């Protein structure tokens, strides 16, 4: 094969497709024959001082991960992976240039200089590709690329074919604004290398950019120093780049990586063994995988697929079967029924929903399962290593589903490590079950811990907060606190700190929390802070003394807001009732604590007096009066009885009845529903309502009784039936009834009609 050797006044610019084995061979051979002084590669120029890291003994695939993080404006943050496989042209350029002792430079803009822009091919390029597909009868650009360039029979004409293809593809199109900025920068690097006059210059870049670079480098001024790398934005919180492990599956165009090649495992076989042996491996591997998944794949099918592939290759003008020939042959042999979705290798992008299971197995098999590993001495931020050590220390081995108990010492340590990872928003860490409140009655947690590629990238970014998991989680919460202006949000951060065992974090957070408590104007918002603070004060040895002053301030503010609150907006209804429940829980606990502790936290008579006034305030919403009276009943205040609850309900209009009952049920459901006099009295009140009044009261009544668990509803039903001397057992009311499908459909239609009418009347 004849290789065009660079002369002193012209660089050798090789346009390639990323991760193409054919292009990788051509790049390696060209560099070995030209023996250039400079090899310029499309890659982020800010990584040039660390290019030696790429020459360490890694196990590919790996990727260069670059990020630019804007903490307060995530839309401006940028992240990019530059993957390398053995068959990537850029990787072969690196290796060949190193062997030739050439000067190696990355020449593309850094990630932070890649502004958002339309980065798609122009109309001419799309029309040109479409014309080629029509002429060659290829279904998409990947099949077209294989047909034109990956066939080993066309190796001798590959350089000329690539140049003609990319010249015609780009034609005279200027490209997007992003293309133009990148190409202007890369052209300056080419002009600089040529100005050194030290020998031939080889440039390896995406084929779309190659024609533009060939024209533009001549217009760049000669320079004795290399082009300056643009500085990161002044307001960027974190900027960096590191090597990280990658996977073959992530290289697949069917995972959404549009710069990738389809079937990475096939590409690796072609690189390592050639296309003919790759075909045999594909047939054997696919058949074995299908049999393992219990899909139909017999020896006869294997023979038929082999013959089918040979026939398709001859029909399409291929010396030996290519990727699409083998896949079409396997699909035609193994799939006996009509397809609901097109074959994945006939289009670009992720798999369509409803794709045939055999086809899915084919694609999954050829995506590859190989994961790369970095060389042992590859520079990395300290956080990923500390996380690995922490997981090993608490005996967590991803991937796993972990059940733990925070009351157990081992379980507590595991929970704290996982909560720290959750604070850092590390992918692959999911809490499937567990109370969101620290040290609640439910101490059981269930976690799903997985290892993902994005997890490593997230740990690299999170390393800006600290070198250890504990420090990073604490600093992440500190950063969140600095921008938090909502009491509920700060209380949530305090709860996260406690769950993660970040005790040294608390004082700064409590100072912010105390300030926000003093400014808060909503009772329900103070309730969320009360819950966290009281749990810490009551149960946590490390937090008890620290949070007491803040807890006292929250209790005082809550009581003051109770006096001033007369209405409750519907969206805050549940939050308001939850705040009442928290306050009631605190008061009940205080009655059973020793006298000194009670006096140290709050004066109980004052709190009871405030709540009693609220229960009797005629200008307060029925929900507030009901919740206040329910609280008094719950704490067994002498003035609060079932009779007083009935009296409250009797003075409510039909529209107010259900709302008042919600407050009562949310705070004292057990005390009221187990009291026969209350059940009988309330039943009589309902019986006195006419149809219109009952319809008006019904939505809030249903919401009130929703506070009862199923067992308590059954017990209440027993009392009501006994009151009316009905023999039917309450359990029969909740047992499923066999209904014919036709009648069930009719009943559903009637229910929808009833709901529609209720909405028209304004009831719902």
N, C-alpha and C positions, 0 to 999 in steps of 0.2 A: 504494500500500500504506500502511496506517495503522500508525504506529509508536507504541507506548506510551511517552510521554515521562515521564521521572522527575520527581517532585515533591520538595519539600524533605524530606518525612518518609519516603520510601521509595526504596531503590536499584533500579536496573534490573539484575536478575540474569538473565544469559543462560546457560542450560545448553546445552552443545554436545557433539558427538562430535569427538574429536581427529582432525584431518586430513580433515574433511568439507568439500568445496567449498561445499555449500549453507549450512552453518553459517558458513563464512568470509564469504560474501557478506552474510549477515544481520548478523553482528557488525559488519562494515565500515559497512553502511548505517545501522545503529542508532546507532553512535558519531557518524557524520557528521550525523545529524539531531538527536540529543539534545545534542551538543556538551557533554559532561560536563566537570566540573572534575577528577574522579578516574576513572581506569580501573584497576581491580584485576584481575589476571590470575593464574590458577592457575599457579604456578611457584615455584621455591625462593627464599625471601625473603632468604637470605644474599647473593644476587646483585644486590640492589637498588642498592648503591653503584656497580655497573658496568653498569647497564642501557644506557648509551650505546654500549657495545661492540656491542650488538645492532642499533644504528641505523647502523652502518658499511655501506659498499656491498659486502655479501657477495653471492656467487652461491649461492643455495639449491639443495638442502637443506644446512643446518648443524645442529649440535646443541650444547646446553649439557651438558658432561660434568662431573659432580660425583662426588667420591670421598671416602671416609673410611677410611684404611688403618690396620689394627692388625697390626703386623709379627709379633707373637708369637701372634696368634689370628686366623687368616684367616677363621674362621667369623663373626667380628664385623665384618669389613670390609664396606663398602657402596659400591656404584657405581651410577650412574644416568645415563641419557641423556635429555635433553629435546629431541626433534627439532623442527625448524621447516621447513616447506615453504611455498611461496607460498600454497597453499590451506589452510594451517593456520589455524583461527580465532584462535589465540593470536597468530600472526604478524600477521594482519590487524588485530587489536586494537592491537598495538604500533604499527604503521604509521599507522593512522587516529588513534590518540590523539596520536602525535607531531605529525601534521599539524594537529590541533586544539589543540596546545600544552597538552594535559591533563597532570596529574600521573599518572605511571605507577608502579605498584608490583606486584611479585610478592608473593603472599600465602600461599604454601604453606610447610610446614615444610622445613627443609634435609634433605638426604639422611641425615645422621647422626641425625636425630630420627625417621626412619621405621623404627620397630621392626618386626621380623618378625612377621607376623600373617596370619590368614586374611583375604584382601582380595577375596573373591569376592562376587558378588551373592547375596542371600538367596533362600529358597524362593519367596517371593511374586513376586520379580522374574523368576525363571526360569519360573514358572507363567504369568505375564502374557505374557512373550515367546512361550512355547509356544502360548498361546491365540491370539495375533495371527498367528503363523506358520500355525496350523491354519486360521484364518479366511481368510487371504489366499493360502494354498497356496504359501507361500515355504519353501524348503528350510532356510535357516539365518538367523542374525540379520543377516548382511551383506546378503543378498538382501532381507530384510524392511526394513532401513534404506533401501536404494536405493528400494524400492517406496513407502515412506511419505514420504521426505523429499528424496531427490536428484532426483526428477523435476522439471524446470524448470516444468512446468505447474502445480505446487503452490506456487509461490513466494509467492503472496499469503497463503496460509493457514499458511505455515511457522512463524511465531512462535507462533501459538496451538497448532498441532499439536505442536511441540517441548515447549511447557510442559505440555500434557495428557499427552504420552507419558512425560516424566520424572516428573511427579507420580504417575502411576499405577504407574510402574516402582518408584519408591522407596516409595510408599504411606506406611505408618507404621513402616517398618523402621528400627531404630536404626543399622544398618550394623555393620561389624566394629569392634573396638577401635581399629584403625589409622584407619579412616574417622572415627571419633568424635574422635580426637585432632587429626587434620588439620582437620576441619570446625570444631572449637572454636577453633582458631588462626585459620583464615580468617575466621570470623565476627567475631573481635576486630578484624581489619583493616577489615571492612565498617563496624563500629560506629565505629571511629576516623575513617574517611573521612567518614561521615555527620555526626559531631560537629564537623567543621571548618566546616560551613555555608557552603562556598564555591561550591556549585552541585551539579548532578546527579552521581550516582555510578553508574558502570556496572561490573558485575562479570562477568567471563568465566571460567567454570569448567566442569569436566566435568558433564554432565547429571545424573549420579548424585548429585552434591553439591548441585546447585542448590536442590531443595526443602528440604534441611536448612538451608542458609545463609539462605534466606528466612524460616525460623522462628527461627533461633538468634541472629541478629545483634541482635535487639531485647532479648535477655536479657543482652547483654554490657554492662558498665559503660562509660560515655563516658570517653574519655581524650584528653588534649591532645597526647600523644606516641604515635607508632606502637608497635605491639606489639614487644616485645623479641625478637630472634632468639635461639633457644636456642644455648648454647655447645656446641662439640664436646666429646666425651668427653675427660677429662683424660689418659687413657692412649693416645689416638690418636697414632700416629707421624706421620701426614700427612693433612692435610685441604685440599681445594682445589676449584676449579671453573674451567673454561676452555671457550671455544668451540672447536669442532673441525669439520672437514668431515664431511659425512654423505653417504649415497647414497639414491637412490630405492628401490633393492632392499631396503635395511634397513627402509624404511617399510612394507613389504608384510606383511600379517597372515600370509601363507603362509610367511614366514621365522621365525615364532614371536613377532613383535611384536604382542601381543594388543590393544594400543591403536591399532594401525594400521588402515588401510583396505585392502581388496584392490585389486590392480592399480594401483599408484601412477601409472604412465604414463597410464592412463585418467583418473584423477582430475586430473592436470595438464592433459590435453587439455580436459576439461570446464571447468576453471577458465579456461583461456586462450581457448577457442574456442566453448564451449557444447556441449551433448550431441549435437546433430545432426551438426555437423562432426567431433566426437570419434568418432562411430560410423564415419564414412567413413574417418577416419585409422586406426582400429583394423582395419578390414577390409583396407585396403591394406598396412599394416605387418605384420600377421600373415601374409598371403599371401606377401609378399616374404620374410619370415623363414623360412617353411616351405620355400619354393623354394630359399633359400640353404642350408638343411639337407638338401636333396634329399628332402623329404617331398612326397607327392602333394598338389598344390594348383593346379588348373587355373583358367582363366578361367571355365569353366562352373561350377566349384565356388564361385567368388567370387559369381557371379550367383545361384546357388542359396542361398548363405548369406545374401545380402542379402534375398531374398524370405522366407526362413525367419525371419529376425530381425523383419521387419515383421509377419509373421503372429503370431509369439509375443508381440510387444508389444501387438497388438490383443487377443489372447486374454487377456492379463494386465492389461488396462486401462491401458496406458501410451500416452501421446500419441506418443512416439517411443521407439525401442528403448533400453533401459538396458543396463548392463554384462552382467548375467546373460542378457538376451535375445540379445545378440551372441555370447556365449560358448557358450550352449546351441545356437544356430544353427550356429556353426562346428563344434562337436563332432558335431552330428547330420548335418552335410553331409560332413565329412571322414573320420569314423571309420566303417569299414564292418563291423567285427567287434565281438563282445561285449567289454565291458570287465571286467578282473579287479579293478579298484579304482574307487571312486566318483569322480566329477568333483571336482577340488579346490575349486571354488567352491560345492560343496554342503555343505562342512564347514569348520570352523575349525582352524587349526594347520598344521604343516608337511606337505609332500607325502608321501603314502603310498608306500612302496616298491612297485614294480611298476606305477606309473602309466603309462598309454599314452604313447609318445614324442611323439605329436602334441599331446597335452594338456600334456605337460611343456614343449614348445616354445611353446605358447600362453601358459602361465603365465610362463615366462622372458621372453618378449617384452614382456608387459604389466607386468612388475615394474620395467622401466625400467633404463637403463644410465647415467643422469646422476649425476655426482659434484659435490657442491658445493665451493666454494673460499672461503676467508676473505679478507676485505679485507687489503690489504698491511700496514696498521698495527694489526691486531688483536693485543692483548697475548697473548703466549704465553711459557711457560717457555723458557729458552735451550736446553735439551737437544734437543728435536726439530730445531731449526735446526742445531745442531752435528752431529747424526747425518746430516742431509742433506749437509752440507759434507764430512764424513768419507767418506761413501759416494762422493761425487763425486771426492774427492781420490784414492781408490784405484781409481777407474774401475769402480764397481759401480752398475749401473742396474737397479733392480727394475722389473718382475719378470724374473728370469733364473735359469738354472741354471749355476753357476760351478764350473769345475774349476781347481784351483790347486796349486802346489807350494811348500811352506814353505822349501825350499832356495833358491828364487828370491826376490830382494828384493821385487819387486812382489807375488808370491804371499804372502810373509811378512806384508807390510803388510795385504793383503786379509784374510788369515786372522786377524790380530790384531784388526782392526775387527769381524769377524763373531763372534769369540769374546767380545769385549766385549759385543756385543748379546746373545749367548747367556747370558752371566752375568746380565744384567739381565732375562732371561726375556721378551724382546720377541717377540710373536707374528710369524709369517711368516719366521723365520730358522731353517732346518733344516739340520743337518749330515747329509748322506746317506751320506757315506763319509769315513773318516779315523780315524787311531789316536787313542784317548783319552789316550795317553801323550805327553808333550811330547818332541819331538826323537827320536821312535822311528825305526826303519829305514824305516817307511812314511811318507813326507813328503807323499804325495798326499792331497788333500781335495776333496770335492765338496759344494757347498752349494746349497740352493734358497732364493732370496731373493724374497719377495713383499711387496706392500704391502696391508695390511688396515686397516679402520677401528679394530679393536681395537689395532692396532700404535700408532697415534697416541695413543690413550688410555693405553696402557702406558708410552709415553715421557713423557707428562705426569706420570704417577704416579712414574716413575723419576727425574724431575727433582729429587725431594727429596734424592737422593744426591749430586748435583753438577750443575754447569752444562755440563760437557763430557762426552763419552762416556768418556774415559779416567778422569776423576775419579769419575764416577758408578759405573763398573764397579769401581773400587778401593774406594770406600766401601761398595758392595753386598757385596763380599767381606769387608770389615772387619766389617760387621754380621752376616754369616753366621758369621764366626769367633768373634764374641763369644758366640754361643749353641752353638758346636760343642764337644762333649765326647768325641767319638769320634776315635781316631787316623786311621782310614781316611778320615773326613770331612775332617779338617784336611789330610791329604795330598792329597785330591782338590782342595781349595781352592787349595793351593799349585800343583798341576798346572794348574788353571784360570788362575791368575795368570801362570804362565809362558807358556801358550798365548796369552794375551791381551797379553803384553808389558808387564805391570804390575810393573816391576822395583822401584819404590820401595815396593811393598807387602810385599816379602818379609821384612824383618827382624822385623816384628811377628808375622807368621805363623810364622816359624821359632822364635821364643821360645815360642809356644804349642805348637808341634809338639814341641820338645825336652822340655817338661814332660810332655806326654802320652806320649811314648816311654818316659820313666822310669816311668810308671805302668802301661804296657800289660802285660797278662798272657798275651796270645795271640801266638804266633809268626806266624800268617798275617796278623794285623793289622799287625804291624811290617813284613811283606813289602811291603804296598802302599805304605807310606811309603818304604821302601828304594828301590823302583823309581823313584819320582818324584825323590827326592833324588839318587840316583846318576846318573840321566840329566842332571840339572841340573849336577852337579859335573863330570861327564865331558865334556859337550859345550857347555855354555852359558858363554860368556865372562863375561856379566854376573853369573851366579849362582855360578860355581865357588868363589871364595874365601868367599862368604857362607855357603854351605850346608855347608862341610866339617866344621865342628864338630858340626853336627846330624847329618850323615851318619855320623860316627864314633860318635856316641851311639847311633844306630839300629843300626849293625853290632854294637856291643858288646852292646846289649840283645837282638838277634836270637840271637847266639851263646849268651848266658846262658839265654834261653828254650829254646833247643834242648836244652841239658843237662837242663832241668826238665820237658820235654814227653815223655810216654810214650804218650798216647792221642790219637786224632783223631776228633772227631765227624763222622758222615757228612755233615751239611750243610756243614761247613767243609773237606771233603776236597780239592776242587779249589783252594780258596783256599790251603790248606796246601801243596799241591804247587807252586802258582804262586810262593809265597814261597821254596821251595827253588830254583826255577828262577832267581829274581832273585839269590839268594845265590850260586848257581853261576856265573851270568853275571859277577858282580862279581869272584869269585875268579879266573876265567879271564882277565878283563881285567887284573887286578892283576899276574898273572904276566908280562904283556907290557909293562907300564909300566916306567919307569926306577926305580931303586932308591929314590931319595929320595921319589918320589911314593908308592911302595908303603909305605914306612915311615911316611909322613905319614898314610895312611888307616887301615891296620890291619896287625898282624903276621900274615903268612900262616901261619907254623908253628902259631900258636895256633888259628887257624880250622880248619886241616886236622886238628889233633889232636882238636878238639871233634867234627868230623864223623866221624872214624875211630872215636871212642868210641861215637858214636850207631849206627854201622853194626854194632857188635859187642854192643850192649846187649840182653841177652836179655829184659829187662823192657819194652822199647820195642815199640810196635805194629809189625807187619810192614811197614806202609806207610812208617813213619819209617825203619826199617832199610834198606828198599829204596831210598828217596830218598837217604839218606846214602851208601850204596854207589854209587848211580848218579852222585852228585855227584863222588865220588872218581874213578870211571872217567872221567867227563867232563873232569876237570882233569888226567887222566893221572897220578894218584898211584901210586907204585910198588906199594903194597899192594893196589890194586884191579885185578882182572882179570876176564875172562869166567869163569874157573874159580871165583873167589870168589863171583861172582853165582850160579853153579850150586849152589855149596855152601850159600849162603843159602836158595835155593829148596828144596833137598833137605831142609832141616830144618823146613820149613813143613808144617802140616797142610793138608788139602784146602781148608778154609775160609780159611786164611791165604795160600795160594799165589797167588791172583789179586791180593790186596792188596799183597803184596810185589812182585809183577811190575809193578803199577801204578807204584809208586815208582821202580823201575828204568827202566821205559819212559819215564816223564815226564822223567827227567834224562839218560838215556844210550841212547835208543832206537837211534840210528844206530850207535853203537859196538857194541852187543850184537847187533842183527839182521844186521850185516854180518860177524859173527864166526861162522864155520862151526861151531866147536866148541860155542859156546853154543846155536846152533839145534839141532844134533844132540842135545846133552845134554838140553836142555829137552824136545825131542820124546820122548825116551826116558822122561823123568819123567812126562809126560802119558800115555804108553802104559801105564805101570804102574798108573794109577788105574783102579779098577773103575767100573762105571756110576754107582753112587750117589755116590761121591767126585767124579767128573767133573761130575755135575749140580750138586753143591754148589759146586764151584769155578767153574762156567761164568760166572755173572754178572760176577764180578770179573775173570775172564780176558778177557771181551769188553770190559770197561771199560779194561783194560790195553792191549789191541791197538788201541783207539780212538785212542791217541796217535800211531799210525802214519798218515801220509798215504797216499792210494790207491796212489801209485807205490811206496812202500816196502812196502806190504802185498803188492803183486805180486811184488816182489823176494824177500820172505820166503817167499811161496808157492813160488816157483821153487826155493829152497833146500830146503824141506821135501819137495817132490816128487822132487827129485834125491836126497835122503837115502834115500827109500823106493824109488828107482829106478823111478819112474812116468813114462811117456812123455808124459802129458798136459801141455800147456803151461799155465803159470799164467794167462796171459791169457785162456784159455778159461774159467777159473773165474769171471771177472768180466764176460764178455760176456753181453748180454741174450739170453734164450732165448725163442723164440716159443712161447707156451702158449695153448691154446684157452681162450676165456672161461669155459667150464664148469669146466675143470680148475683155472683160476686161482681161481675162486670156492671150489671145494672145498679147494684148498690154503690159502686164507685162513681158512676155517672150521677146518681142522686146526690151523693156527697159533694161532688164538684159543683153541682147546680146550687146546693144549699150554701156553699162557701161563696159562690158568685153573688147570690142574693144578699148575703150578709155584708159583703164588700159594698154593694150598691146602697145598702141602708146606712153605711158608715160605721157598722159594728166592728168590722175587721179593717 
